[in-house]
Amino acid sequence: MGLGATRGVALVGMAGAPVDVEAFVTPGLPAFVVTGLPDASLGQSRDRVRAALAGIGCSLPSKRVTVNLSPASLPKQGAGFDLAVAVAVLAAEGVLAREVVRGWTHLGELGLDGRLRPVRGVLPAVVAAVGAGCPRVVVPRENAAEAELVPGAEVRSASSLAAVVRGHGGEVDGACDPDEDVAPRAPAPVAPPRLDLADVAGQAEARRAVEVAAAGGHHLLLVGPPGAGKTMLAARLPGLLPDLGDEEAVEVTAVHSVAGTFDAAGGLLRRPPFEDPHHTATTPSVVGGGSGVVRPGAASRAHRGVLFLDEAPEFRKDVLEALRQPLEHGSLVIARAGGAARYPARFQLVMAANPCPCGRASGRGDACSCAPLERRRYLSRLSGPLLDRVDLQVEVTAPSRAALAVGAEGESSAVVAARVRSAREAQLARLGGSGARCNGEAPGALLRGRLRLPAAVVGDLDAALDRGRLTVRGYDRVLRTAWTLADLEGTSAPDRDHVGAALLLRLRGRAA
């Protein structure tokens, strides 16, 4: 009779919870039972553990093995508990010293031959272990670089269960050790070159709108005919954004770790991400979800970056409406019968749309063949509540031949990014203590309180509100844009021209 215990980590969304993994071996009919709300893949760990132990010469005796995952009320998912279960069983059998393994957290999936395989979410799991006062962590070799990004973590990596046993002072006599036959790690992928804003021919007004969006973290809608450059402009927006700070980089990296899209070879993700799902994407693929394990979607993977919806009216209505919550709160809560998972989702939304189904309503040459009702119905797929959350709504016209002439290139991304960086620095200094990092996140109470503008400056804005052209939410968003315009010009506060320009950007160039 023996009891062994070690630790694992359960992830619920981005939050990690330490789990005590206990194994109790007693005489009786042979059985291997896992308790403590395991899901199907975790329940199958008994077969993987049994085969892996046999593979290293530590076959389970003909006894009853009970594994408990505590707290039992917390759902546990995935194969990442395999290593912890195997170590607890070995401690219960006396192969490993019980007092030694109790102080370690073990993460990893086991192959039938005893090889350790990488798992998702190692970064937030190690953060949770360190925060719970258990900084000593064992992870698969492929996850080592990711785990070592966590300050204060004492990381030990291995490629097999046999190596873990030896690392804890145990012996595996005559065992087949797959640790001796490890495939070399694939080289880190080469980052694609940044796209340059100078590649966009003409489109001075649209380029200015993209710069304003980057400087203030504003959401953007581009409406124009096919070939006008909407997609090119959106794809170059991330290149204008400043690098992520330490706290932001950890947040973004943790999301991509849980999603399984993070390559630790390059370290923390320092550049704002860019996600551009196809218009046939489903709601779970965009906002997150799935059956069983809840995974982050494109909206969360775009956290602190850009979410681009090309051909936005072609997206399903439920997908578009599901974005209203993260646009307002900066996070997504995905509820399931077994609980709720929260993922960060503070992204910049950029949408591109044609003016009508045929796309030629504002183009040059061929006339539009769509009936007026078809045009209204097409753009009405972008609902009023959704558009009310979009700060900048810009008409993009088809480029002329003069714009394509040699020497007509605009400013490069490097020049524009320098202005954006200066504007962001001014915003951080002004918004310090409010919890906002840029004007697009500034709370309305701050805009109408300490940063309140004189009545003479916001006269046009008040008139638009009185005439019903703006909601109160839209009023605040115009003020945020006006502050961004002032920051780009280096002035201390917006004047009436800044407010008027912000109002025109909000109303797609139509007079208020």
N, C-alpha and C positions, 0 to 999 in steps of 0.2 A: 504494500500500500504506500503510495507516495503522492505528494502534491507539489507541482511546479508552477511558477507564475512568471510572466514577463509583461511587456506592454506593447500595444499597437495604437493606432489612431484611426478614428472614424471621421469621415468628412461629410458634413451636411451643408451643401452649397460650398461656400468658401471658408466656413468655420470648421476647425478641427477640434475633436474632443478626445482626450486620452482614454484608452480602454484597457482595463486589466484583463489579460488573457491567462486563465487558470486551467490547468490540466490535472485531473485526478484519476489515478490508475488504481483499480481495485480488482481482486480476484472475482471471477464470475464468468458468465457466458460472454464470449468475444463480442464486443460492440464498440462502436466509435460514435459518440453523440456530441453534437455541437449545439449549445443553448445560448440564449441571449439575443434573440431577434436577428438571426442571420438571414440574408437573402439566399436565392437559389445558388448563385456562384460560390458564396461563402459556405453554404451547407455542403457543397461538393468538395470542399477542401480536405475532408477526411480521406477521400480516395487519393488525392494528390499527395497529401502528407504521408499516407501509408506507403505509397510507391516510392517517394523520395527517401524515406527512412530506410526502406529495403535497399535502395540504390547505393547508400553509403554504408551498408553493413550493420544497420541498427534496426532490424525488423521488430515490429511491435509484438509483444508476447500475446498469448491467448488469454487476454484479460479484458475487462471493461474499461474503456477510456471515455471520460466525460470532460468535455472542454466547455468552459463557461466564459462568456464575454460580458464584462461588467463595466458600466451599468446596463442591466438587462433591458431597461426601458428604451434605450437608444437604438434605433435601427442601424445595422451594420451591413455594408454593401461591398461587393467586389472581392477579388482574389488577393488583395494586398495584405490580408491577415495570415496567409499561408505560413510565412516564415515564423511569425510569432507563435502560431499554434504548434509548429514542429519543435521550436525551441522549448516551449512550455512542457510538451510531452517528454522531451529528452531530459529536462530537469526533473520531472516527476519520476523518471526511470533511473535517475542517478548518474546518467551519462555526463550531465553538466552540473556544476555547482549551483544550487538554488539561489544562494545569496548573491552570486555574480550576475546571473541573467535577469534577476528582478530589477536591477537598476538600469536596464537597457530597453530602448524602444526598437522593435524590429518591424521593418516594412519590406514587402516583396512577395512576389508570386513564385511558386515552386513548379518546376517541370517534373515529369515523372522520373527523370534520371537524377534529380537533385539539383539541377541547375537553377540559379536565381534569375528571374525575368523582371524587367522594369515594370513599374506601375505608374499610373497617373497621380497627380496631386501631391507629389513628394514635397514640394516647397511649402504649401500651407500645412501639410502634416508635420513637417519638422518644426515649423514656426509654433504649432500648437504644442509639440513635445517640449520645446525649449521654454515656452511660456508656462508650462505646467511643472517646471522644475526638474525635467528629465532630459538634459541636453545630450546624453550619449545615445546615438542612433546608429543602427545597422541598416544599410540600404543595398540594393543591387548595384553592381559596378556601373551600369549605364546611368543610374540616377545619382551617382556620387557628386558630379559637378553641380547639379541642381541643389542637392542638399547642402553643399558647402557654401552656398550663397547666403545662408541664414547665419547672422552674427550669433556667436556664443554656442553654436552647435559643435559637438565632438563627433565627427562622422567617421564610421568605419564601413568600408565597402567590401563586397565579396561577390564572386560570380557563382558560388555554389553553397549548398547547405554544409558540405564537408568543411569548407573554408571558415564558415561561421562557427562550427563546432570547435575547430582548432583555435580560432581566435578567442574563444571563451575558455580555453584550457582543456578541452575534451580531446578524446582520442577516437579515431575511426580506423581501426585496424583492418587492413585488407580491403578497404572500400574503394570502389571505382570513383575517382575524383574528377569530375568534369571541369574543375577549376584549371586543369592543366591544358585544356583545349578550348581556349576562348577566342572567338572571332574578333578580329581587330575592329576598333570603333571606326565607324564611317567618318570621313572628314566633314567638318562643318560646312554647310552650304554657303556659297558665296552670296552676299547680299546683292540684290539687283541695284543697278545705278539709280540714283534719284532722278525723277522726271523734272524737267526744267520748265518753268512758266514761260520762258522765252520762246518755247516751241509753239505756243498758241498765237496764231496770226490774228492781229486786230483785237476786237472785243475789249476795248478799253474799259467800258462800264462794267462788264462782267468780271474782268480781271480785278478791278477795284473792289467789287463785291466780295470776291474770294479773299482778297487781302484783309478786308474788314472782318470777314468771318473768322479768318485765322487769328487776327489780332485780339478779338474779343471773345472767341469761343462761341460764336453765334451759329444757329442753324440756318440753312440756305436752301432755297428752291430756285432752280434754273429752268425757265420755260422758253423753248425755242424750237425751230425746225431741225430735222435731222442734218447732221454734218456741220452744225454751227459751232461745235467745240465744247458742248456741255460736259461730256465725259472726260475730255482732256483737262478741262479746268478742275473738275472734281478730283481727278487722279493726282493732280499736282498740289492740292491743298495740304496733304500731310507733310510735304517737303518745306512748307512755310512755317510749320509749327516748331517751337523750341523743343529741345530734348526734355525727357521726363526727369523730374527730380527723384531722389532716392526713394521717398515714400511712394510716389506714383509708380516708379519702376517695379517695386515689390508687388504692388497691387496688380498691375498689368501682367507681370510674370506669373503670379499665382493663378490668375484666371486661365492663362494659356497652359499652365501646368495641369490644371484640372481638366481642361478641354483636350489635352493630349497633343497640343500643337507647339509645344515649347522645346527648343533644342538648347540644352544647357551649355553647349560648347562655346556659344557666344556670350555667355554671362547674362546678367539681367537685361531685359528688353528696355532699351533707352529711347528708342524712337517711337512716336505715336503710331499705333496700329491702324491699318486700313482694311476694312471689310466691305465687300461688294457682292452680296448674295444675288442670285438670279431671280427674276420676277416670278418664277414658278416655285420659289422656296415656300415651305410650309411654316406655320406659326412656331412649332417647336424648334425648327432649324434656325429661325431668326431670333426669337426671344428666349429659347432654351426649353428644356423639358425632356421628353422621351419616356418610354415605359421602363419601370424599374429604376435604374440610376438616372438621376436628373443631371443633365449636362448643360453647361452654358452654351447659348446660341451666339449668332453673329453679333447681336447687340452688346452682349457682355464681352465678347472677344475684341470689340471696338472700344472698350473702356479707355478713356483718356486719348482716344484717337478719333477716327472718322468712320461713320457708317454711311455708305453710299448706296442709294436705291435708284438705279438707272431704270428708265421707263416706269416711274413710280405709279402712275395710274393703272398699270397692268398687274400690280401686286394684288393679292387677295385682300378684301376689305378687312378681314379679321387680323391679318398680319399688320396692316397699317394702323389699325386702331389699337393694337396691343402695344404699340410704341408710345402711346400717350403717357403711360405711367413712368417709364424711364426718362422721357423728355422732361417731365415735371420734377421727379424726385431723384434721378441719378442712380436708381437701382431697380432691380427686378425681383419680385417675390413670386416663386413658382410653387403653388400649393398642390399637394397630392394627398391621398388618403392617409399615407404614413407620416405626413409632416410637410413642412414647407422649407424650401431652400432659397436663400437670398444671394443674389449675385450683383456686384457693382456694374453699372451700365451708364456712366456719365460720358457720353460720346457726343460728337458733333454730327447731326443728321444733315446730309446733303441729298437732295432729291432732284432728279432731272425728269422733265416731262415734255412731250410734244404739245403744241397748242391745240391739236385736234387729232382724231384718229389717222388721217392721211398725212399729217405733219406739215402741210404747206400753207397753213392759215396765215403765217407771218413771213413766209419765204419769198424768194424772188423767182420770177418766171412763171411757172405753172400756177394756175389758180387753185384754191382749195375746192375739193369736191364734196366736202361734208356739209350737211344741212346744219343750220344754227342749233337745232335741238341736239344733234349729235355732238357738236362741240361742247355745249353746256354739260351734257351727260358725261362726256369723257373726263373733263376736268373736275366734275363734281365727285368723282371717285376719291379725290383727296378731300376729305370731309372738313367742314369748318372748324371743329375743335382741334383737328390735327394741324391745319394751317395756322391756327391762332397761336400755336407754339413755335412757329417758324419765324425767326426775326427778319430775315432778308428774303425777299421774293422778287426775282430779277428777270426781266425779259431779255433773252439773248437773240439777236438778229443774225441772219445769214451773213457771213463775211463777204465783203466786196472784193473786186479784183485788185483794188489798190492795197487792201490789207495783205494780199498775198505777194506783193512786190518785194524784190530783194531790198533789204535794208529797213524793212518795216517792222522788225522784231521789237518786242517790248522789253521791259526790264527782266532780268534773270531772277530765278528763285532766290539766289543768294542775296541780291540787293533788297528784295521785298522782305525776306526773312529777317534781315537786320532791322528793318522798321518794325516788324511784328515783335521782335524780341524787345526792342526799346519800349513799345507800347505795353507789353506784358509786364515789364519791370515796373512801369508807372502804376499799373493796376494793382500789383502785389503790394506796393507801398501804400496805396490809397485804401485798399480793402483789408489790410492787415487786421486780424482779430475778428473778422466777420465769418470766417470759414470758407469764403469764396476765393478762388484762385485767379479769376478773370471776370470781366464785365458780364459775360453771359451767365455767370452763376450768382451775380449780385442779388441779394434779397430785395424784394420790393420795399420792405420797411426801411431799409438803408437808403434807397433811392429817394423815398419821400420824407426821410428824416434828416440825418446828418448831411447827405448829399443833395438835398432839395435845391432845385434851381429856381431862380426868380420867376414871377408870373409873366414878365415880359418875354422871357426866353421860351417858355412852354406855351405861349398863347395859341399857336397853330395846333399844337397837340391837344390842348383843352377843347378847342373848337371841333376837332375831329372826334373826340370822345363824346361831346354833346350831340353831334349829328349822328352818332351811332356807327361811325366808320371804324371805331376801335373799341375793343373791350378793355377792361381794366388790366387784364393780362397783357394785351397788346400795347397799352399805354406804357407799362413798365418795360416791355421789350424794346420799344422805340427809345426810351431813355437810356437803356443799356447800350444800344447802338450809337446814340449821340455821344456818350462818354468815350466809346471806342474811337469814333471819328476825331474827337478832341485829342485823345492820346496819340493817335497817328500823326497829328499835326504838332504835337508837343505843347499844347495849351493846357492851362491848369483846370479849365472847366468848359463845358460846351456852351456855345452861344446860340442865338436863334437860327443861324444858318446851319449849324450842326444838327439841331433838332429837325429842321425842315428837310435836310438831306436824309436823315434817318427815317423820317416819315415817308418820303418818296421811295426809299428802298423797301419799306414795309408794304407799300401799296402798289408795288410793281410799276412805278413811274406815273401812276394816275394822280391827279391833283386831289388834295384832301378836301 
